[in-house]
Amino acid sequence: MAESGPGTSSALTITALAAGFVMASLDTTVVNVAGASIQDHLHTTLTQLTWIIDGYILTFAALLLLAGGVANRLGSRRVYEAGMAVFFVASLSCAVAPNADILIAARLVQGVGAALFMPSSLALLVHSFPEQRRRTRMLGLWSAIVATSAGLGPPIGGTMVSAFGWRSIFLINLPIGVIGMALTRRYVAPINGHPVRLAVPGHLLSIIVLAALSFTLIEGPRLGWDSPLVVGATALAIAAAALLTARERHTANPVLPWTLFTNPRYRGANLIGFLFNFALYGGIFMLGLFFQHARGASSFQAGLELLPMTIFFPIANVVYSKISGHYSNGQLLTAFLILAAVATLPLVTISHNTPYWAIAVGVGAANIGAGVISPGMTAVLVDVAGPENANVSGSVLNANRQIGSLVGIAAIGVVLASAPNWYTGAALSFLIIGLSYLIGALCAWRLLLVPERQENQTPIPAGHRTDHQSHPSCPPAGRHAYLER
């Protein structure tokens, strides 16, 4: 086992730990561009396509917190490698799937793999670079790699689909997985596990809630909202949510750190995380289909048309690191969520006569805001939680954001299935997305900006401050984006 050192070994360590995150980021975006091709070749319905995209996010979101506990118990490197192996096999299964049902099943398994390696990746990175200054540089590099892969996902997907067919978007994971597993074994030191009591009943209830809610939203348009199956799934989701709430209030081993939710800034960061992913990934899902079905674009063209809208992710991450020292996160989140809303809402007038550049400018401007919002809300959450709760808080935010993506894609799928045509569906989608950003801005103002001003006006004893300056062991603001792209 080679220890991580300066130069080449450090780069290889980062490459090993970024490999899983890159695959997960790519698979969240490239499938949207391949959606129309999958529909044509596998003769899938919009409902099945929504399952293909959301099935991955469902198991990913549902198991993320549990997987973090499993990693603590069994050892982070062991769970990271297991997750990479599961993701590898599932990706191969996706690539050879003969029909939509097999593809949906393989995507569910992909989500399991992603849930296993995501929380482990952070723990391994922190363990591999114990010196704070060096770790901060490595975290920044890791974040840049992940943000770039997410931003380039649509054009990469479009190019792969056009050149090699839709199955190639899953085959691209295979060399990444092999390289990641080989480098992890060679350059990443293991972390010993320790006894952790897993809140299995709570996790099972949360899985039931998400699965039942997904079934309701995705199958509702097809089966009918008064269908016994849909009504039953809705009732099951409500009952499981009630049981989960009751258990969390009285158990000594909760799924979530509820004491942290007493802080309005912590609540605000999580609410914004849900709304942000709801809007962002719901929009990417809609646009990938809209450009191909309504505008007649090929997969390659759709990928290129999405590039001006997603390339701002890594650029805006850099912008955030430059301006975060001059403005509070409450100010930045309020301002950029308003920007995203103002840029999106005019697109509710979209029609056959709307030029491409107008769509690109509107969505691109919103995504400039998105690139600042993502690290900003992560910084708020980590600052409030403090170093001792940073990892669990990061896992909570990641899971919450994935749930936002899950619900956002399902909700936009309902809109598209119910609309009489693609332009009406796009207009309604932009309305929902813009309102989500606007509600997020209200949350940022009320739950982040107001408390920040109150804290600045009230003397706070040393040792009780929640900003990043009071936690020397925490990276500076603007460098918490590693917890989630």
C-alpha positions in Angstrom: 0.0 0.0 0.0 1.5 3.3 -1.1 0.8 6.3 1.1 -0.6 9.4 -0.5 2.3 11.9 -0.9 3.1 14.9 -2.9 3.0 15.0 -6.6 1.9 11.9 -8.6 0.5 9.9 -5.7 -1.7 12.8 -4.5 -3.1 13.2 -8.0 -3.8 9.4 -8.3 -5.4 9.4 -4.8 -7.8 12.2 -5.9 -8.4 10.4 -9.2 -9.4 7.3 -7.3 -11.8 9.1 -5.0 -13.3 11.3 -7.7 -14.0 8.3 -10.0 -17.2 7.2 -8.1 -18.4 10.8 -7.8 -17.8 11.4 -11.6 -19.8 8.3 -12.5 -22.7 9.3 -10.3 -22.7 12.9 -11.6 -22.6 11.7 -15.2 -25.4 9.2 -14.7 -27.6 12.0 -13.3 -27.3 14.1 -16.5 -26.3 12.0 -19.5 -29.5 9.8 -19.4 -31.6 12.9 -19.9 -30.0 13.4 -23.3 -30.4 9.7 -24.2 -34.0 9.6 -23.1 -35.5 10.1 -26.6 -33.2 7.5 -28.1 -34.1 5.0 -25.3 -37.8 5.6 -26.0 -37.4 5.0 -29.7 -35.2 1.8 -29.4 -36.9 0.2 -26.4 -40.4 1.5 -27.2 -40.8 2.9 -23.7 -43.6 5.2 -22.5 -42.9 8.5 -20.8 -43.8 6.7 -17.5 -41.2 4.0 -18.1 -38.6 6.7 -19.1 -39.3 8.5 -15.8 -38.7 5.3 -13.9 -35.4 4.8 -15.8 -34.2 8.2 -14.7 -35.8 8.4 -11.3 -35.2 4.7 -10.3 -31.5 5.4 -10.0 -32.2 8.5 -7.8 -34.7 6.6 -5.7 -32.4 4.0 -4.4 -29.5 6.5 -4.3 -31.5 8.9 -2.1 -33.2 6.2 0.0 -30.0 4.4 1.0 -27.5 7.3 1.3 -27.8 7.9 5.0 -27.9 4.1 5.8 -24.8 3.6 3.6 -22.9 6.2 5.6 -23.6 4.3 8.8 -22.5 1.0 7.1 -19.3 2.7 6.0 -18.6 3.7 9.6 -19.3 0.2 10.7 -17.4 -1.8 8.1 -14.7 0.6 7.0 -14.9 3.3 4.4 -12.6 1.8 1.8 -14.3 -1.5 1.9 -17.7 0.0 1.3 -16.3 2.4 -1.3 -14.9 -0.5 -3.3 -18.1 -2.5 -2.9 -20.1 0.4 -4.2 -17.8 0.9 -7.2 -18.1 -2.9 -8.0 -21.9 -2.8 -7.7 -22.1 0.3 -9.9 -19.8 -1.4 -12.4 -21.9 -4.5 -12.7 -25.1 -2.5 -12.8 -23.8 -0.2 -15.6 -22.9 -3.3 -17.7 -26.4 -4.6 -17.1 -27.9 -1.3 -18.2 -25.8 -1.4 -21.4 -27.1 -4.8 -22.4 -30.7 -4.5 -21.1 -33.1 -6.0 -23.7 -36.1 -4.1 -22.5 -37.3 -1.2 -20.3 -38.1 -3.4 -17.3 -34.6 -4.8 -17.2 -33.1 -1.3 -17.6 -35.2 0.0 -14.8 -34.1 -2.8 -12.5 -30.4 -2.2 -13.4 -30.8 1.5 -12.8 -32.2 0.8 -9.3 -29.1 -1.3 -8.6 -26.9 1.5 -9.9 -28.4 3.8 -7.3 -27.5 1.2 -4.6 -23.8 1.3 -5.7 -23.8 5.1 -5.8 -25.3 5.3 -2.3 -22.5 3.0 -1.0 -19.5 4.9 -2.5 -20.7 8.5 -2.1 -20.4 9.0 1.7 -17.3 6.8 1.8 -15.5 9.0 -0.7 -15.5 12.0 1.6 -14.3 10.1 4.6 -11.4 8.6 2.6 -10.4 11.9 1.2 -10.2 13.6 4.6 -8.3 10.6 5.9 -5.9 10.6 3.0 -4.9 14.2 3.5 -4.8 14.9 7.2 -2.9 18.2 6.9 -5.5 21.0 6.7 -4.0 23.2 4.1 -3.2 20.4 1.7 -6.6 18.8 2.3 -8.3 22.1 1.4 -6.4 22.2 -2.0 -7.3 18.5 -2.7 -11.0 19.2 -1.8 -11.0 22.1 -4.2 -9.5 20.0 -7.0 -12.0 17.2 -6.2 -14.9 19.6 -6.4 -13.7 21.0 -9.7 -13.5 17.5 -11.2 -17.0 16.7 -10.1 -18.5 20.0 -11.1 -16.9 19.8 -14.6 -18.2 16.2 -15.1 -21.7 17.3 -14.2 -21.5 20.4 -16.5 -20.2 18.4 -19.4 -22.6 15.5 -18.9 -25.2 16.5 -21.6 -22.7 17.1 -24.5 -20.8 13.9 -23.6 -24.1 12.0 -23.5 -25.3 13.5 -26.8 -22.0 12.7 -28.5 -21.9 9.1 -27.2 -25.5 8.5 -28.2 -25.1 9.9 -31.7 -21.8 8.0 -32.3 -22.4 4.7 -30.6 -26.0 4.5 -29.5 -27.7 5.0 -26.1 -26.1 1.9 -24.6 -22.7 3.6 -24.7 -23.6 6.1 -22.0 -23.5 3.2 -19.5 -20.4 1.5 -21.0 -18.4 4.7 -20.4 -18.7 3.9 -16.7 -16.7 0.6 -17.1 -13.2 2.1 -17.7 -13.8 4.8 -15.1 -14.8 2.1 -12.6 -11.9 -0.2 -13.4 -9.4 2.7 -13.0 -11.1 3.9 -9.9 -11.1 0.5 -8.2 -7.4 -0.2 -9.2 -6.2 3.2 -8.0 -8.2 2.9 -4.7 -6.6 -0.4 -3.9 -3.1 1.0 -4.7 -3.2 4.5 -3.3 -6.0 4.8 -0.7 -5.3 3.6 2.8 -8.1 1.7 4.5 -10.0 3.1 7.5 -10.9 0.7 10.2 -14.6 0.4 11.0 -16.1 0.8 14.5 -19.3 -0.3 16.1 -22.2 1.9 15.0 -25.8 1.3 15.9 -27.7 1.6 12.6 -31.3 3.0 12.7 -32.5 0.2 10.5 -36.3 0.6 11.3 -36.1 4.3 10.5 -34.3 3.8 7.3 -36.8 1.1 6.2 -39.6 3.5 6.8 -37.9 6.3 4.9 -37.4 3.9 2.0 -41.1 3.0 2.0 -42.0 6.7 2.0 -39.8 7.5 -1.0 -40.8 4.4 -3.0 -44.5 4.9 -2.4 -44.3 8.6 -3.2 -42.4 7.8 -6.4 -45.0 5.3 -7.5 -47.7 7.8 -6.9 -46.1 10.6 -8.9 -44.8 8.4 -11.8 -47.7 6.0 -12.2 -50.5 8.5 -11.4 -50.8 9.9 -14.9 -50.8 6.4 -16.5 -53.1 4.5 -14.1 -55.3 7.4 -13.1 -55.1 9.3 -9.8 -58.1 7.4 -8.5 -56.7 4.0 -9.3 -56.6 1.7 -6.3 -52.9 1.2 -6.7 -52.2 4.9 -6.8 -54.5 5.6 -3.9 -53.0 2.7 -1.9 -49.4 4.0 -2.6 -50.4 7.4 -1.5 -51.9 6.1 1.7 -48.8 3.9 2.3 -46.5 6.9 1.9 -48.6 9.0 4.4 -48.8 6.1 6.9 -45.0 5.4 6.7 -44.2 9.1 7.0 -46.4 9.3 10.2 -44.7 6.2 11.7 -41.2 7.6 10.8 -42.0 10.9 12.4 -43.3 9.3 15.6 -40.3 7.0 15.8 -37.8 9.9 15.2 -39.4 11.9 18.0 -39.1 9.2 20.6 -36.1 7.0 19.7 -32.6 7.4 21.1 -31.2 6.3 17.7 -32.8 8.6 15.0 -32.1 8.6 11.3 -31.5 12.4 11.2 -29.8 14.7 13.7 -33.0 16.5 14.7 -31.4 18.7 17.3 -29.6 20.5 14.5 -33.0 21.3 12.8 -33.8 23.7 15.8 -31.4 26.1 14.1 -33.2 28.1 11.4 -30.1 28.3 9.2 -29.8 24.5 9.2 -33.5 24.1 8.2 -33.0 26.8 5.6 -30.1 25.1 4.0 -32.0 21.8 3.7 -35.1 23.4 2.4 -33.1 25.3 -0.2 -31.3 22.0 -1.1 -34.6 20.3 -1.8 -36.0 23.1 -3.9 -32.8 23.7 -5.7 -32.4 20.1 -6.9 -36.2 19.9 -7.6 -35.9 22.8 -10.0 -32.5 22.1 -11.5 -32.9 18.4 -12.4 -36.5 18.7 -13.2 -35.5 21.3 -15.7 -32.7 19.2 -17.2 -35.1 16.3 -17.6 -37.7 18.4 -19.4 -35.2 20.2 -21.7 -33.5 17.0 -22.8 -36.8 15.7 -24.1 -38.1 19.1 -25.3 -35.2 19.8 -27.6 -35.5 16.4 -29.3 -39.3 15.9 -29.4 -40.5 19.5 -29.8 -37.5 21.0 -31.7 -36.5 17.9 -33.7 -32.9 17.9 -32.4 -30.7 14.8 -32.6 -29.1 13.5 -29.4 -25.9 15.2 -30.4 -27.6 18.5 -31.1 -29.5 18.3 -27.8 -26.3 17.7 -25.9 -24.7 20.7 -27.5 -27.8 22.9 -26.9 -27.7 22.0 -23.2 -24.0 22.8 -22.9 -24.4 26.6 -22.5 -26.9 25.9 -19.8 -24.8 23.5 -17.7 -21.2 24.7 -18.4 -21.8 27.4 -15.8 -21.7 24.9 -12.9 -17.9 24.7 -12.6 -17.4 28.4 -13.6 -19.9 29.6 -11.0 -18.3 27.4 -8.3 -15.1 29.4 -8.9 -17.0 32.7 -8.8 -18.4 31.6 -5.4 -15.0 31.0 -4.0 -14.0 34.5 -5.0 -17.0 36.4 -3.7 -17.9 34.4 -0.6 -15.3 36.3 1.5 -17.1 39.6 0.8 -20.8 38.6 1.2 -22.5 36.3 3.7 -24.0 33.1 2.4 -27.5 34.4 3.3 -26.9 37.4 1.0 -25.5 35.2 -1.8 -28.2 32.6 -1.7 -31.0 35.1 -1.6 -29.6 37.1 -4.5 -28.8 34.2 -6.7 -32.0 32.3 -6.1 -33.8 35.5 -7.1 -31.6 35.6 -10.2 -32.5 32.0 -11.0 -36.3 32.8 -10.6 -36.2 36.0 -12.6 -34.3 34.3 -15.4 -36.6 31.3 -15.5 -40.1 32.8 -15.2 -40.1 34.7 -18.5 -39.8 31.3 -20.3 -43.4 30.5 -19.3 -44.2 32.3 -22.6 -42.3 29.8 -24.7 -43.8 29.0 -28.1 -42.9 27.8 -31.6 -41.5 31.3 -32.2 -39.2 31.4 -29.2 -35.6 31.4 -30.5 -33.1 29.0 -29.1 -30.9 31.8 -27.8 -33.7 33.1 -25.5 -34.0 29.6 -23.9 -30.2 29.3 -23.6 -29.9 32.8 -22.0 -32.7 32.2 -19.5 -31.7 28.8 -18.4 -28.0 29.7 -18.5 -28.5 32.7 -16.3 -30.5 30.6 -13.8 -27.6 28.1 -13.8 -25.1 30.8 -13.0 -27.1 31.2 -9.9 -27.2 27.4 -9.4 -23.4 27.2 -9.5 -23.3 29.6 -6.5 -26.3 28.2 -4.7 -24.8 24.7 -4.4 -21.6 25.5 -2.5 -23.3 28.3 -0.7 -26.0 26.2 1.0 -23.4 23.5 1.7 -21.2 26.1 3.5 -24.2 27.3 5.6 -25.0 23.7 6.7 -21.4 22.8 7.6 -20.8 26.1 9.4 -23.9 25.6 11.5 -23.2 21.9 12.2 -19.6 22.5 13.2 -16.7 20.1 12.5 -18.1 17.4 14.8 -21.3 17.0 12.8 -19.9 17.9 9.3 -20.0 14.5 7.8 -23.5 13.5 9.0 -24.8 16.9 8.0 -23.2 16.5 4.6 -25.0 13.2 4.2 -28.3 14.7 5.3 -28.0 17.5 2.7 -26.9 15.0 0.0 -29.9 12.7 0.7 -32.3 15.7 0.9 -31.0 17.0 -2.4 -31.4 13.7 -4.1 -35.0 13.5 -2.8 -35.5 16.9 -4.4 -34.2 15.6 -7.7 -36.4 12.5 -7.4 -39.6 14.5 -6.8 -38.7 17.2 -9.3 -38.2 14.7 -12.2 -41.4 12.9 -11.2 -43.4 16.1 -10.9 -42.2 17.4 -14.3 -43.0 14.0 -15.7 -46.6 14.4 -14.5 -46.7 17.9 -16.1 -45.4 16.6 -19.5 -47.7 13.6 -19.5 -50.7 15.7 -18.8 -50.0 18.6 -21.1 -51.6 18.6 -24.6 -48.3 19.4 -26.3 -44.6 19.9 -25.6 -44.8 23.7 -25.6 -47.5 23.8 -23.0 -45.6 21.2 -21.0 -42.4 23.3 -21.2 -44.3 26.5 -20.2 -45.9 24.8 -17.2 -42.5 23.3 -16.2 -40.8 26.6 -16.4 -43.5 28.1 -14.2 -43.0 25.4 -11.5 -39.2 25.7 -11.7 -39.3 29.5 -11.4 -41.6 29.3 -8.5 -39.4 26.8 -6.8 -36.4 29.1 -7.1 -38.6 32.0 -5.8 -39.7 30.0 -2.8 -36.1 29.1 -2.2 -35.2 32.8 -2.2 -37.9 33.4 0.4 -36.4 30.6 2.5 -32.9 32.1 2.1 -34.1 35.5 3.2 -36.2 34.4 6.1 -34.2 31.5 7.5 -30.6 32.5 6.6 -30.3 36.3 6.0 -32.5 37.4 8.9 -30.7 35.1 11.4 -27.3 36.3 10.1 -28.2 39.9 10.7 -29.5 39.1 14.2 -26.3 37.3 15.0 -24.2 40.2 13.7 -26.2 42.5 16.0 -25.9 40.3 19.1 -22.5 39.7 20.8 -21.8 36.0 20.7 -19.4 34.4 23.3 -16.3 32.8 22.0 -16.7 29.1 21.4 -20.4 29.5 20.5 -20.2 31.1 17.1 -21.4 29.2 14.1 -19.6 30.9 11.3 -16.6 29.3 9.6 -14.2 31.7 11.2 -14.9 30.2 14.6 -14.0 26.7 13.4 -10.3 26.7 12.6 -10.5 23.0 11.6 -13.1 23.8 8.9 -12.1 24.9 5.4 -12.9 28.5 4.6 -16.3 29.5 3.2 -16.4 28.7 -0.5 -14.6 25.4 -0.1 -17.4 23.2 1.2 -18.6 22.3 -2.3 -16.9 18.9 -2.0 -19.9 17.6 0.0 -22.1 17.7 -3.1 -21.8 19.2 -6.6 
